[in-house]
């Protein structure tokens, strides 16, 4: 198919993490946390579809979503997607509270740049995204745990949007990031209704 040989594509990459899932797993047990994550990811995926993203992978308590540059740049789709995810969780909070005794909270990160996309594997082949963009997005997600609003977007991602964000963003300056000598310029968003 399309990725039988690796290709380079400019992509937005959104990492979304379920906060506090480790403690919740201890309380709910293995089957309970699986049901909780499944219900959460199904709800979050509705926003991904609405904003024309592609779920790349579910990894533990995290979902990775991507957009090709031309689709993601329109109307700040990755940012709108993340905010829509938060709103969907807030709306579903009473259901989650009744069923699990907890409401999922998310934090996330967004980055943009070239990724290498290609098929890897023999017995169970998979389409895999590699490159600095993936690593940086993951590092930004780690840093999002320490900022108000729980979300970081790189200036590189923000510069690719065709319109300004539909809600306020905070310039957080340059943050040190593991694996990068010069750090990275980022913005944050708060809890937007």
Backbone as ProteinMPNN parsed JSONL, in Angstrom:
{"seq_chain_A": "XXXXXXXXXXXXXXXXXXXXXXXXXXXXXXXXXXXXXXXXXXXXXXXXXXXXXXXXXXXXXXXXXXXXXXXXXXXXXXXXXXXXXXXXXXXXXXXXXXXXXXXXXXXXXXXXXXXXXXXXXXXXXXXXXXXXXXXXXXXXXXXXXXXXXXXXXXXXXXXXXXXXXXXXXXXXXXXXXXXXXXXXXXXXXXXXX", "coords_chain_A": {"N_chain_A": [[0.809, -1.178, 0.0], [0.239, 2.287, 0.479], [2.255, 2.985, 2.319], [4.206, 1.08, 2.07], [6.853, 1.418, 1.34], [8.899, 3.583, 3.231], [7.857, 6.968, 3.822], [8.233, 10.543, 3.977], [6.279, 12.81, 5.781], [4.658, 15.894, 6.497], [3.231, 16.501, 9.561], [0.699, 17.126, 12.045], [0.876, 16.23, 15.418], [-0.823, 14.929, 18.064], [-0.749, 14.214, 21.401], [-2.606, 12.612, 23.867], [-3.282, 12.144, 27.183], [-4.56, 10.174, 29.843], [-5.057, 11.449, 32.904], [-3.932, 10.436, 36.124], [-4.452, 7.693, 35.955], [-3.03, 5.495, 36.905], [-3.33, 5.316, 39.746], [-6.075, 4.995, 39.735], [-6.306, 2.55, 38.462], [-5.374, 0.826, 40.429], [-7.456, 1.0, 42.232], [-9.752, 0.222, 40.714], [-9.05, -2.212, 39.61], [-7.823, -4.678, 37.196], [-9.703, -5.431, 35.076], [-11.652, -3.502, 35.508], [-10.258, -1.044, 35.083], [-9.625, -1.368, 32.439], [-12.183, -1.3, 31.226], [-12.883, 1.328, 31.943], [-10.899, 2.847, 30.553], [-11.467, 2.037, 27.927], [-14.107, 3.009, 27.592], [-13.553, 5.736, 27.92], [-11.718, 6.257, 25.781], [-13.343, 5.634, 23.578], [-15.202, 7.692, 23.732], [-13.504, 9.944, 23.442], [-12.607, 9.499, 20.847], [-14.75, 10.183, 19.258], [-14.544, 12.964, 19.054], [-12.158, 13.086, 17.639], [-12.92, 12.035, 15.166], [-14.851, 13.966, 14.462], [-13.204, 16.186, 14.04], [-11.63, 15.42, 11.965], [-9.277, 13.954, 12.42], [-6.769, 11.332, 12.721], [-6.599, 8.37, 14.473], [-3.645, 7.255, 15.616], [-2.575, 5.444, 17.451], [-3.323, 3.599, 20.444], [-1.839, 3.688, 23.493], [-1.37, 2.203, 26.357], [-2.561, 4.324, 28.705], [-2.972, 6.363, 26.929], [-3.703, 8.2, 23.945], [-2.755, 8.649, 20.59], [-2.986, 11.029, 18.133], [-3.147, 12.091, 14.745], [-2.786, 14.508, 12.067], [-2.566, 15.174, 8.609], [-0.699, 17.926, 7.263], [-2.284, 19.787, 5.651], [-4.948, 19.203, 6.352], [-5.014, 19.428, 9.154], [-4.285, 22.076, 9.584], [-6.446, 23.661, 9.013], [-8.804, 25.711, 10.519], [-7.633, 25.334, 13.055], [-7.764, 22.608, 13.808], [-6.509, 20.436, 15.404], [-6.234, 21.679, 17.968], [-8.895, 22.421, 18.499], [-9.997, 19.892, 18.562], [-8.834, 18.764, 20.885], [-9.95, 20.427, 22.867], [-12.643, 19.869, 22.431], [-12.636, 17.212, 23.221], [-12.165, 17.487, 25.981], [-14.529, 18.846, 26.68], [-16.465, 16.909, 26.02], [-15.859, 14.926, 27.89], [-16.446, 16.299, 30.225], [-19.208, 16.647, 29.931], [-20.019, 13.991, 30.041], [-19.429, 13.366, 32.618], [-21.237, 12.801, 34.887], [-22.163, 10.179, 34.254], [-19.752, 8.664, 34.208], [-18.984, 9.031, 36.867], [-21.05, 7.709, 38.234], [-20.745, 5.063, 37.253], [-17.99, 4.391, 37.573], [-16.991, 5.797, 39.708], [-15.258, 7.838, 39.315], [-14.06, 10.516, 37.256], [-12.724, 10.875, 34.052], [-9.816, 12.8, 33.441], [-7.985, 14.785, 31.185], [-4.761, 15.46, 29.756], [-2.487, 17.051, 27.513], [-0.489, 17.325, 24.448], [0.807, 19.076, 21.611], [2.466, 18.945, 18.545], [4.326, 19.733, 15.554], [5.64, 18.752, 12.397], [8.082, 17.098, 10.226], [7.515, 13.642, 9.795], [8.503, 10.24, 9.614], [6.806, 7.837, 7.891], [5.89, 4.544, 7.729], [5.629, 1.043, 6.858], [6.232, -1.495, 9.201], [7.563, -4.571, 10.298], [6.843, -8.12, 10.132], [5.411, -10.556, 10.776], [3.217, -9.419, 12.079], [2.443, -6.826, 10.596], [2.671, -3.233, 10.851], [1.68, 0.201, 10.497], [3.905, 2.689, 11.131], [4.924, 5.649, 12.821], [7.756, 7.651, 12.893], [10.446, 9.665, 14.241], [11.795, 12.926, 15.134], [9.653, 14.624, 15.702], [7.699, 12.992, 16.843], [9.018, 12.158, 19.187], [9.431, 14.649, 20.439], [6.782, 15.543, 20.801], [5.93, 13.633, 22.646], [7.631, 14.25, 24.808], [6.728, 16.825, 25.357], [4.175, 16.222, 26.25], [4.811, 15.003, 28.675], [5.806, 17.279, 30.009], [3.466, 18.749, 30.128], [2.15, 18.016, 32.371], [2.971, 19.657, 34.346], [2.05, 22.221, 33.974], [-0.373, 24.855, 34.214], [-3.631, 24.143, 33.132], [-2.827, 21.909, 31.736], [-1.92, 21.419, 29.089], [0.184, 21.653, 26.264], [1.384, 23.3, 23.394], [3.547, 23.35, 20.655], [5.326, 26.159, 19.298], [5.952, 25.747, 16.673], [3.854, 24.138, 15.761], [1.675, 25.895, 16.169], [2.262, 27.908, 14.346], [1.542, 26.853, 11.915], [-1.174, 26.901, 11.576], [-4.053, 28.062, 9.787], [-5.649, 30.056, 10.69], [-6.214, 32.182, 13.565], [-6.288, 30.75, 16.91], [-9.492, 29.823, 18.313], [-9.831, 30.531, 20.921], [-8.318, 31.853, 23.93], [-4.74, 31.673, 24.156], [-1.776, 31.014, 26.064], [1.381, 32.408, 26.088], [4.101, 30.58, 26.883], [6.746, 30.784, 26.669], [10.144, 29.672, 26.25], [10.781, 26.349, 26.941], [12.821, 24.056, 28.744], [13.667, 20.908, 27.373], [13.895, 17.442, 27.464], [16.463, 15.896, 25.659], [16.817, 17.913, 23.831], [18.959, 20.485, 23.161], [18.497, 23.223, 22.91], [15.939, 23.73, 23.929], [12.346, 24.361, 23.664], [9.895, 26.427, 22.125], [6.759, 27.242, 23.458], [3.137, 27.253, 23.822], [0.255, 27.49, 25.96], [-3.013, 26.245, 26.839], [-5.911, 26.92, 28.742], [-8.589, 25.536, 30.736], [-11.109, 25.458, 28.624], [-14.39, 26.492, 28.022]], "CA_chain_A": [[0.0, 0.0, 0.0], [0.825, 3.625, 0.446], [3.435, 3.114, 3.182], [5.072, -0.095, 1.965], [8.169, 2.044, 1.467], [8.731, 4.738, 4.117], [7.763, 8.306, 3.227], [8.245, 11.649, 4.93], [5.084, 13.649, 5.707], [4.512, 16.916, 7.529], [2.046, 16.127, 10.327], [0.408, 17.52, 13.42], [0.814, 15.059, 16.293], [-1.469, 15.247, 19.333], [-0.702, 13.181, 22.432], [-3.622, 12.838, 24.899], [-3.025, 11.215, 28.279], [-5.551, 10.144, 30.913], [-4.358, 11.77, 34.151], [-4.281, 9.685, 37.333], [-4.964, 6.352, 35.665], [-2.328, 4.474, 37.69], [-4.052, 5.181, 41.011], [-7.41, 4.491, 39.441], [-6.156, 1.123, 38.153], [-5.269, 0.116, 41.702], [-8.784, 0.976, 42.851], [-10.731, -0.474, 39.887], [-8.583, -3.536, 39.185], [-7.467, -4.809, 35.779], [-10.867, -5.392, 34.192], [-12.306, -2.214, 35.709], [-9.52, 0.043, 34.41], [-9.778, -1.598, 31.001], [-13.505, -0.771, 30.869], [-12.794, 2.785, 32.095], [-10.114, 3.383, 29.437], [-12.207, 1.783, 26.701], [-15.204, 3.977, 27.537], [-12.953, 7.06, 27.72], [-11.174, 6.372, 24.427], [-14.459, 5.669, 22.627], [-15.751, 9.043, 23.801], [-12.52, 10.862, 22.865], [-12.501, 9.245, 19.418], [-15.806, 10.932, 18.581], [-13.973, 14.282, 18.728], [-11.146, 12.873, 16.589], [-13.662, 11.907, 13.908], [-15.457, 15.27, 14.175], [-12.186, 17.136, 13.593], [-10.927, 14.77, 10.858], [-7.981, 13.403, 12.79], [-6.569, 9.892, 12.576], [-6.001, 7.744, 15.647], [-2.463, 6.481, 15.254], [-2.382, 4.324, 18.365], [-3.637, 3.674, 21.867], [-0.699, 3.129, 24.213], [-1.693, 2.263, 27.778], [-3.596, 5.314, 29.021], [-2.709, 7.482, 26.033], [-4.069, 8.071, 22.535], [-1.965, 9.505, 19.716], [-3.81, 11.43, 16.999], [-2.382, 12.876, 13.772], [-3.423, 15.133, 10.912], [-1.669, 15.722, 7.598], [-0.637, 19.386, 7.423], [-3.376, 20.559, 5.04], [-6.193, 18.981, 7.089], [-4.891, 19.923, 10.524], [-4.098, 23.531, 9.621], [-7.758, 24.3, 8.846], [-9.571, 26.008, 11.743], [-6.947, 24.847, 14.266], [-8.448, 21.35, 14.148], [-5.987, 19.686, 16.551], [-6.582, 22.376, 19.211], [-10.341, 22.286, 18.69], [-10.231, 18.495, 18.914], [-8.497, 18.568, 22.29], [-10.952, 21.127, 23.676], [-13.88, 19.089, 22.299], [-12.464, 16.029, 24.073], [-12.404, 17.924, 27.366], [-15.949, 19.147, 26.839], [-17.209, 15.642, 25.99], [-15.652, 14.272, 29.184], [-17.193, 17.063, 31.227], [-20.62, 16.337, 29.728], [-20.24, 12.597, 30.437], [-18.953, 13.194, 33.995], [-22.16, 12.078, 35.779], [-22.158, 8.753, 33.907], [-18.497, 8.084, 34.685], [-19.021, 9.042, 38.335], [-21.948, 6.618, 38.652], [-20.249, 3.738, 36.904], [-16.621, 4.103, 38.0], [-16.615, 6.572, 40.88], [-14.2, 8.766, 38.902], [-14.249, 11.15, 35.96], [-11.418, 11.023, 33.405], [-9.238, 14.117, 33.156], [-6.928, 14.606, 30.185], [-3.751, 16.48, 29.484], [-2.01, 16.735, 26.174], [0.545, 18.114, 23.786], [0.696, 19.141, 20.154], [3.678, 19.357, 17.848], [4.208, 19.65, 14.098], [6.872, 18.653, 11.633], [8.201, 15.912, 9.377], [7.595, 12.306, 10.391], [8.694, 9.149, 8.66], [5.674, 6.926, 8.008], [6.148, 3.342, 6.938], [5.248, -0.264, 7.375], [7.292, -2.21, 9.912], [7.165, -5.874, 10.816], [6.638, -9.205, 9.183], [4.31, -11.404, 11.224], [2.083, -8.518, 12.326], [2.902, -5.522, 10.121], [1.973, -2.048, 11.343], [2.119, 1.491, 9.983], [4.575, 3.322, 12.262], [5.419, 7.02, 12.65], [9.02, 7.852, 13.602], [11.136, 10.932, 14.036], [11.921, 13.88, 16.224], [8.341, 15.177, 16.026], [7.046, 12.053, 17.765], [9.731, 12.242, 20.465], [9.179, 15.958, 21.043], [5.383, 15.553, 21.266], [5.884, 12.82, 23.871], [8.287, 15.025, 25.875], [5.818, 17.922, 25.703], [3.097, 15.657, 27.066], [5.372, 14.868, 30.028], [5.866, 18.621, 30.596], [2.111, 19.289, 30.31], [1.728, 17.658, 33.73], [3.463, 20.676, 35.27], [1.559, 23.553, 33.619], [-1.803, 25.1, 34.372], [-4.368, 23.798, 31.924], [-2.445, 20.567, 31.311], [-1.771, 21.279, 27.64], [1.251, 22.428, 25.635], [1.525, 23.223, 21.935], [4.776, 24.0, 20.191], [5.167, 27.296, 18.383], [6.008, 25.175, 15.319], [2.482, 23.728, 15.421], [0.812, 27.079, 16.128], [2.592, 28.683, 13.149], [1.006, 26.2, 10.722], [-2.622, 27.089, 11.475], [-4.459, 29.065, 8.801], [-6.418, 31.082, 11.395], [-5.857, 32.197, 14.989], [-7.122, 29.859, 17.725], [-10.779, 30.421, 18.679], [-9.827, 30.766, 22.358], [-7.022, 32.413, 24.323], [-3.579, 30.836, 24.456], [-0.778, 31.705, 26.885], [2.76, 32.189, 25.665], [4.865, 30.075, 28.028], [8.164, 30.984, 26.394], [10.96, 28.507, 25.882], [10.924, 25.386, 28.026], [13.829, 23.013, 28.524], [13.043, 19.631, 27.035], [14.865, 16.348, 27.42], [16.889, 15.519, 24.323], [17.022, 19.087, 22.969], [19.873, 21.418, 23.813], [17.99, 24.589, 22.869], [14.578, 23.843, 24.432], [11.29, 24.511, 22.668], [8.937, 27.498, 22.396], [5.447, 26.622, 23.608], [1.978, 27.973, 24.34], [-0.657, 26.641, 26.706], [-4.417, 26.644, 26.89], [-6.557, 26.542, 29.996], [-9.844, 24.809, 30.59], [-11.982, 26.298, 27.819], [-15.769, 25.98, 27.969]], "C_chain_A": [[0.854, 1.245, 0.0], [2.136, 3.725, 1.219], [4.336, 1.877, 3.14], [6.541, 0.327, 2.015], [7.983, 3.295, 2.31], [8.704, 6.06, 3.345], [7.824, 9.339, 4.339], [7.009, 12.503, 4.692], [5.134, 14.689, 6.815], [3.184, 16.683, 8.235], [1.949, 16.887, 11.631], [0.303, 16.227, 14.217], [0.3, 15.513, 17.65], [-1.379, 14.034, 20.249], [-1.735, 13.549, 23.498], [-3.486, 11.732, 25.933], [-4.149, 11.315, 29.308], [-4.812, 10.337, 32.233], [-4.846, 10.874, 35.286], [-4.731, 8.261, 37.112], [-4.267, 5.261, 36.489], [-3.025, 4.24, 39.024], [-5.438, 4.604, 40.816], [-7.365, 2.993, 39.13], [-6.058, 0.291, 39.432], [-6.643, -0.029, 42.348], [-9.776, 0.117, 42.057], [-10.336, -1.899, 39.532], [-8.386, -3.568, 37.678], [-8.639, -4.68, 34.829], [-11.558, -4.033, 34.292], [-11.594, -1.081, 34.991], [-9.597, -0.132, 32.897], [-11.116, -1.027, 30.52], [-13.513, 0.763, 30.913], [-12.055, 3.408, 30.902], [-10.851, 3.196, 28.114], [-13.334, 2.802, 26.536], [-14.659, 5.382, 27.263], [-12.472, 7.232, 26.289], [-12.28, 6.395, 23.372], [-15.071, 7.069, 22.58], [-14.8, 10.052, 23.148], [-12.447, 10.722, 21.345], [-13.614, 9.938, 18.634], [-15.304, 12.325, 18.182], [-12.932, 14.161, 17.624], [-11.836, 12.793, 15.235], [-14.255, 13.257, 13.502], [-14.451, 16.259, 13.59], [-11.209, 16.523, 12.59], [-9.506, 14.325, 11.181], [-7.943, 11.906, 12.527], [-5.974, 9.374, 13.876], [-4.836, 6.904, 15.162], [-2.357, 5.25, 16.125], [-2.957, 4.643, 19.735], [-2.479, 2.986, 22.574], [-0.982, 3.284, 25.702], [-2.84, 3.216, 28.021], [-3.481, 6.553, 28.137], [-3.228, 7.168, 24.631], [-3.239, 9.075, 21.752], [-2.787, 9.744, 18.455], [-2.955, 12.261, 16.051], [-3.302, 13.46, 12.702], [-2.338, 15.443, 9.895], [-1.755, 17.252, 7.669], [-1.869, 20.096, 6.876], [-4.7, 20.366, 5.765], [-6.141, 19.565, 8.491], [-4.798, 21.433, 10.627], [-5.429, 24.283, 9.578], [-8.432, 24.482, 10.215], [-8.951, 25.454, 13.022], [-7.523, 23.509, 14.739], [-7.838, 20.584, 15.322], [-6.323, 20.343, 17.895], [-8.068, 22.228, 19.516], [-10.695, 20.863, 19.109], [-9.963, 18.263, 20.395], [-9.539, 19.221, 23.195], [-12.292, 20.377, 23.609], [-13.817, 17.82, 23.145], [-12.746, 16.383, 25.531], [-13.88, 18.186, 27.624], [-16.798, 17.879, 26.865], [-17.071, 14.91, 27.322], [-16.433, 14.974, 30.286], [-18.682, 16.74, 31.133], [-20.959, 14.924, 30.217], [-19.868, 12.338, 31.9], [-19.949, 12.458, 34.898], [-22.206, 10.571, 35.515], [-20.912, 8.061, 34.442], [-18.501, 7.986, 36.214], [-19.904, 7.899, 38.852], [-21.33, 5.252, 38.429], [-18.89, 3.404, 37.513], [-16.204, 4.829, 39.278], [-15.495, 7.562, 40.586], [-14.518, 9.304, 37.514], [-12.879, 11.321, 35.313], [-11.065, 12.493, 33.175], [-8.11, 13.888, 32.159], [-5.945, 15.769, 30.203], [-3.162, 16.111, 28.127], [-0.929, 17.655, 25.666], [0.341, 18.035, 22.284], [2.018, 19.627, 19.584], [3.445, 19.16, 16.35], [5.579, 19.507, 13.482], [6.91, 17.381, 10.813], [8.286, 14.628, 10.198], [7.836, 11.306, 9.264], [7.579, 8.144, 8.929], [5.966, 5.724, 7.126], [5.709, 2.086, 7.654], [6.458, -0.922, 8.014], [6.724, -3.552, 10.353], [6.84, -6.859, 9.715], [5.407, -10.017, 9.564], [3.048, -10.583, 11.451], [2.493, -7.113, 11.898], [2.031, -4.389, 10.662], [2.522, -0.821, 10.63], [2.643, 2.267, 11.194], [5.041, 4.721, 11.868], [6.677, 7.156, 13.494], [9.54, 9.26, 13.353], [11.082, 11.828, 15.248], [10.573, 14.451, 16.64], [7.623, 14.283, 17.038], [7.692, 12.142, 19.151], [9.426, 13.55, 21.182], [7.747, 16.045, 21.565], [5.243, 14.755, 22.56], [6.508, 13.568, 25.044], [7.402, 16.187, 26.318], [4.658, 17.41, 26.557], [3.582, 15.465, 28.498], [5.388, 16.228, 30.73], [4.482, 19.203, 30.871], [1.57, 18.989, 31.708], [2.043, 18.777, 34.729], [2.953, 22.079, 34.956], [0.059, 23.661, 33.877], [-2.497, 24.799, 33.051], [-3.997, 22.45, 31.353], [-2.323, 20.367, 29.809], [-0.658, 22.185, 27.153], [1.224, 22.218, 24.131], [2.803, 23.943, 21.55], [4.429, 25.182, 19.296], [5.204, 26.804, 16.931], [4.62, 24.743, 14.866], [1.586, 24.949, 15.246], [1.023, 27.886, 14.841], [1.97, 28.093, 11.879], [-0.496, 26.402, 10.542], [-2.956, 28.213, 10.519], [-5.271, 30.196, 9.42], [-5.971, 31.089, 12.848], [-6.768, 31.247, 15.774], [-8.402, 30.576, 18.167], [-10.922, 30.678, 20.178], [-8.44, 31.252, 22.751], [-5.946, 31.333, 24.546], [-2.594, 31.678, 25.258], [0.61, 31.386, 26.36], [3.563, 31.784, 26.901], [6.367, 30.17, 27.797], [8.858, 29.699, 25.97], [11.127, 27.617, 27.105], [12.06, 24.424, 27.721], [13.113, 21.692, 28.261], [14.135, 18.582, 26.883], [15.182, 15.998, 25.967], [17.095, 16.683, 23.366], [17.843, 20.114, 23.728], [19.242, 22.807, 23.945], [16.583, 24.77, 23.433], [13.578, 24.0, 23.31], [10.33, 25.611, 23.099], [7.531, 26.916, 22.393], [4.391, 27.64, 24.039], [1.132, 26.965, 25.1], [-2.074, 27.116, 26.533], [-4.966, 26.182, 28.222], [-7.772, 25.681, 29.722], [-10.829, 25.735, 29.891], [-13.364, 25.68, 27.771], [-16.284, 26.008, 26.558]], "O_chain_A": [[2.013, 1.248, -0.416], [3.033, 4.468, 0.822], [5.128, 1.647, 4.054], [7.364, -0.328, 2.654], [6.998, 4.01, 2.124], [9.421, 6.244, 2.361], [7.51, 9.05, 5.493], [6.714, 12.881, 3.558], [5.588, 14.412, 7.925], [2.132, 16.667, 7.596], [2.955, 17.247, 12.243], [-0.283, 15.249, 13.755], [0.901, 16.365, 18.305], [-1.872, 12.957, 19.916], [-1.741, 14.68, 23.983], [-3.564, 10.546, 25.613], [-4.631, 12.408, 29.607], [-4.026, 9.479, 32.634], [-6.039, 10.591, 35.39], [-5.34, 7.668, 38.003], [-4.858, 4.212, 36.741], [-3.285, 3.096, 39.397], [-5.916, 3.818, 41.634], [-8.28, 2.253, 39.493], [-6.596, -0.814, 39.506], [-6.951, -1.064, 42.941], [-10.555, -0.632, 42.648], [-11.195, -2.712, 39.189], [-8.731, -2.621, 36.971], [-8.582, -3.904, 33.875], [-11.998, -3.479, 33.284], [-12.24, -0.245, 34.358], [-9.63, 0.852, 32.158], [-11.16, -0.339, 29.5], [-14.077, 1.413, 30.033], [-12.529, 4.379, 30.312], [-10.858, 4.096, 27.274], [-13.495, 3.387, 25.465], [-15.233, 6.13, 26.471], [-12.78, 8.237, 25.648], [-12.161, 7.105, 22.374], [-15.416, 7.566, 21.508], [-15.239, 10.916, 22.388], [-12.249, 11.709, 20.636], [-13.432, 10.25, 17.457], [-15.611, 12.806, 17.091], [-12.833, 15.037, 16.766], [-11.389, 13.41, 14.268], [-14.173, 13.649, 12.338], [-14.805, 17.077, 12.74], [-10.108, 17.033, 12.387], [-8.637, 14.322, 10.31], [-8.946, 11.295, 12.16], [-4.951, 9.883, 14.335], [-5.014, 5.959, 14.393], [-2.088, 4.152, 15.638], [-3.061, 5.804, 20.13], [-2.172, 1.829, 22.286], [-0.846, 4.379, 26.248], [-3.967, 2.958, 27.598], [-3.848, 7.654, 28.546], [-3.196, 6.02, 24.187], [-3.042, 10.209, 22.189], [-3.226, 8.803, 17.794], [-2.125, 13.051, 16.5], [-4.414, 12.986, 12.468], [-1.276, 15.934, 10.276], [-2.774, 17.801, 8.088], [-2.448, 20.931, 7.57], [-5.512, 21.291, 5.792], [-7.124, 20.137, 8.963], [-5.186, 22.013, 11.642], [-5.522, 25.414, 10.055], [-8.604, 23.522, 10.965], [-9.669, 25.14, 13.971], [-7.742, 23.31, 15.934], [-8.588, 20.114, 16.177], [-6.659, 19.649, 18.855], [-8.453, 21.944, 20.65], [-11.597, 20.658, 19.922], [-10.77, 17.64, 21.085], [-9.961, 18.623, 24.185], [-12.991, 20.266, 24.615], [-14.822, 17.401, 23.719], [-13.471, 15.67, 26.225], [-14.417, 17.794, 28.661], [-17.747, 17.783, 27.644], [-18.039, 14.342, 27.827], [-17.007, 14.331, 31.165], [-19.344, 16.577, 32.159], [-22.047, 14.687, 30.74], [-19.982, 11.207, 32.371], [-19.535, 11.553, 35.623], [-22.279, 9.779, 36.455], [-21.001, 6.998, 35.056], [-18.074, 6.98, 36.78], [-19.535, 7.206, 39.8], [-21.38, 4.387, 39.303], [-18.658, 2.268, 37.925], [-15.171, 4.506, 39.864], [-14.854, 8.068, 41.507], [-15.161, 8.636, 36.704], [-11.963, 11.85, 35.942], [-11.9, 13.302, 32.773], [-7.364, 12.914, 32.27], [-6.263, 16.887, 30.608], [-3.325, 14.986, 27.656], [-0.512, 18.607, 26.325], [-0.214, 17.07, 21.759], [2.609, 20.59, 20.073], [2.488, 18.504, 15.938], [6.559, 20.066, 13.975], [5.913, 16.667, 10.706], [9.037, 14.545, 11.17], [7.423, 11.511, 8.123], [7.425, 7.659, 10.05], [6.252, 5.862, 5.937], [5.457, 2.066, 8.859], [7.557, -0.916, 7.459], [5.557, -3.655, 10.731], [6.602, -6.505, 8.56], [4.473, -10.152, 8.773], [1.952, -10.991, 11.068], [2.854, -6.292, 12.742], [0.834, -4.554, 10.896], [3.679, -0.799, 10.211], [1.916, 2.477, 12.165], [5.489, 4.953, 10.745], [6.672, 6.816, 14.677], [9.142, 9.944, 12.41], [10.421, 11.535, 16.245], [10.368, 14.737, 17.82], [7.01, 14.779, 17.983], [6.995, 12.195, 20.164], [9.189, 13.562, 22.39], [7.52, 16.565, 22.657], [4.517, 15.163, 23.466], [5.978, 13.529, 26.154], [7.329, 16.5, 27.506], [4.214, 18.092, 27.48], [2.838, 15.737, 29.44], [5.03, 16.326, 31.904], [4.332, 20.055, 31.747], [0.633, 19.642, 32.168], [1.462, 18.838, 35.812], [3.375, 23.038, 35.601], [-0.676, 22.68, 33.77], [-2.004, 25.16, 31.982], [-4.756, 21.887, 30.565], [-2.589, 19.276, 29.304], [-0.557, 23.34, 27.569], [1.061, 21.095, 23.653], [3.1, 25.021, 22.064], [3.392, 25.207, 18.634], [4.556, 27.387, 16.062], [4.249, 24.96, 13.712], [0.823, 25.029, 14.283], [0.081, 28.475, 14.311], [1.885, 28.786, 10.865], [-1.037, 26.107, 9.477], [-2.232, 29.206, 10.443], [-5.554, 31.19, 8.752], [-5.405, 30.104, 13.322], [-7.891, 30.973, 15.35], [-8.397, 31.79, 18.372], [-12.011, 31.005, 20.651], [-7.487, 31.083, 21.991], [-6.221, 30.245, 25.053], [-2.578, 32.904, 25.147], [0.968, 30.219, 26.208], [3.686, 32.559, 27.849], [7.163, 29.703, 28.611], [8.251, 28.782, 25.417], [11.559, 28.07, 28.166], [12.245, 24.02, 26.573], [12.077, 21.405, 28.861], [15.164, 18.819, 26.25], [14.279, 15.824, 25.15], [17.5, 16.482, 22.221], [17.459, 20.554, 24.811], [19.425, 23.486, 24.955], [16.075, 25.891, 23.416], [13.909, 23.8, 22.141], [9.988, 25.724, 24.276], [7.144, 26.198, 21.471], [4.7, 28.72, 24.542], [1.263, 25.755, 24.917], [-2.315, 28.254, 26.13], [-4.531, 25.166, 28.765], [-7.956, 25.166, 28.62], [-11.329, 26.686, 30.493], [-13.505, 24.485, 27.511], [-17.425, 25.616, 26.31]]}, "name": "protein", "num_of_chains": 1, "seq": "XXXXXXXXXXXXXXXXXXXXXXXXXXXXXXXXXXXXXXXXXXXXXXXXXXXXXXXXXXXXXXXXXXXXXXXXXXXXXXXXXXXXXXXXXXXXXXXXXXXXXXXXXXXXXXXXXXXXXXXXXXXXXXXXXXXXXXXXXXXXXXXXXXXXXXXXXXXXXXXXXXXXXXXXXXXXXXXXXXXXXXXXXXXXXXXXX"}
